[in-house]
Amino acid sequence: MNLERKIAAANELSYADQLIVDTGSVNTWIGAGNKKYLETPTCVNLNHPVQIRYRSGTMLGDEYSDTVTLGYGLVIPQQSICNASQAFKLFGIDGILGLGPVGLTRGTLQNAQSTIIPTVTQNLYTQGAIPQEVISIFFFPSVPSWVIYGEITFGGTDPNRYTGEIAYT
């Protein structure tokens, strides 16, 4: 799944990255393409080397903490962002926005294997920005097929995007 999102660092120093929205992984990282992570006055290098293994390859980097803003004013202070120093090619994509279950972060910090890293969705919830620790994804069929129209709703569902009942399992 590939959606373009605006990721913005604090102090209005914003930049746009194309990130793969990945519900099967949890770490958010930048540095797969030509664009590298933009360090800002509010970022802090946490001095934790990160290694994440995917079927496609491995990402090596360092964990930072920074303020991340997703579209529509969702601001996440002190969000973990991995600055990739070595990453597999994502063919024009700059990194991954990990939206999977937080437990999958265990084992990604090289010097703290048992540590769990708070994810984007978890931080939005614990910081009170969203009412539930859930996301919903809506896709609109498009023509031509190379254009992807989609929407991510953090904290619930958009009743204008579905009919019927939703059952959680």
N, C-alpha and C positions, 0 to 999 in steps of 0.2 A: 504494500500500500504506500503511496507516495502523495503527500499533500504539501503544498508550499505554505509555510507558516512564517509569520514574522516573529523572530526571537529578538528581544531587545535587552540590552544590559542597562544597568542603572544610570542615573544622571543624564538621561536623554541621549546617551551615546548608543544609538540603535543601529542595527544592521540586519539585513535579511539573509536568512540561510534557508536552503532547501533541505529539509530533514525528512527522513523516512519515518512515518508514524508507525511505530512497531508495538503491537499489543502483546507480542511474545517475548519481548525483552524489556528491561526496566531502566537501564542506565541511559542518561541523555549525554550525548557527546558530539563534538564538532571537530572537524579536521580531516575528513576523508577526501575532500576535494581540494581545490586550490585555495579556498578560504580557510583560514585558521581561526581558532578561538580568539576573539578580541578581548584582551585584558582591559579592565576598566578600573577606575579609582576604588570601586567597591569590591572588586574580586579579591579573594584570598586563596593563595596556593596552600592547600591543606597537607602538602608533602606526603601524599599517599599515592604510590604508583598503582595504576589500574591495569588489569588485563582482562579482556572480555573475549571469550571464544564464541564464534558463530560458525555455522556450517560453511559460510562463504570465506571465512578467514578470521584473523585475530586483530583486535584493536589494543594498542598499548598507549598509555598516556599518564597524565597526572590529574588528580581530582582537585577541582577548584570549588569554591562557594561563591555565588554571585546572585544578584537580583535578576530574575528572568521575568519578562512580561510576554504573555501570550495574547493574541488578539482580544479585543473587547475589554481591556483593562484588567485581565487576570494577572496580578502581580505576585510573584513568589520570592520573597526575600530569603537569602541564605539557601538557595537551591544548589544541589550538587550538579556540576557540569564537568564532564571529563574533557580535557584538552588532549586530543590525540596527537601523539608524536609519530606514531606508525599505525597505519590503518589500511585495510583492504579497500580496493576501489569500489565505489558505489555509483560510478558512471554519471558524473555531474551532480551527484547529491553530496551535501556537505557533512552529513552525520545522521544521527538517529535520535528521535524523541521517544524515549522508552515509556510506555504506558501500561506495562504488564504488572503482575503481582509483586509487591515489594520483596518478598522472600527470595526472589531470583537474584537480588543484588548480593546475597551472601556469597563470599568467595571471590568477588571481583577486586577487592582491595588486597594488594599483594602483601602488605605488612599488617593486615588485620582481617584475616580470612573469615572470621565469624561475625564481623560487623555487617549490619544491614544499613543500607544507605536510603534515606527517605526519598521517595520518588516524587515526580511532579504532581501526580494526583494526590498522593498522601499528604504532601506539604500544603497543597491548596486546601485540603479538608482540615488538617490540624490547625492551620492558621486562620480558619474561619472564612475563607474566600468562596467556598462552595458548601452546600448543605449536606451532601453525601459523597463518600469516596467512590464515585462511579463516573464512567464516561459513557457516552453514546455516540455512535458514528452513523452518519447518514450519507448515502451515495445517491446521486442523481444520474440516471443513464444519460450519456452525452453523445453527440455527433458533432464533429468527427471523433473517432474513438481515442485519439491521443490526448484529448482534453478531459481532465478529470475534475468533476464537480463533487465536492464533498463538504462535510461539516462535522466538527467534533463539538459535542456539548459536554462540558465538565460539570459534574455535580448533579446530574439527573438526565432527563430526556426532554426533548422538545415535542410536545403533543401535536404540533403542526406537521411533524415529519413521519407519523405512523398512524395506523388505524388499529383498533382492537386493543387487546390487553397485552401487557408485557409480563412474562414470568421470569423471575431470576432463579438460577440454579447454582 
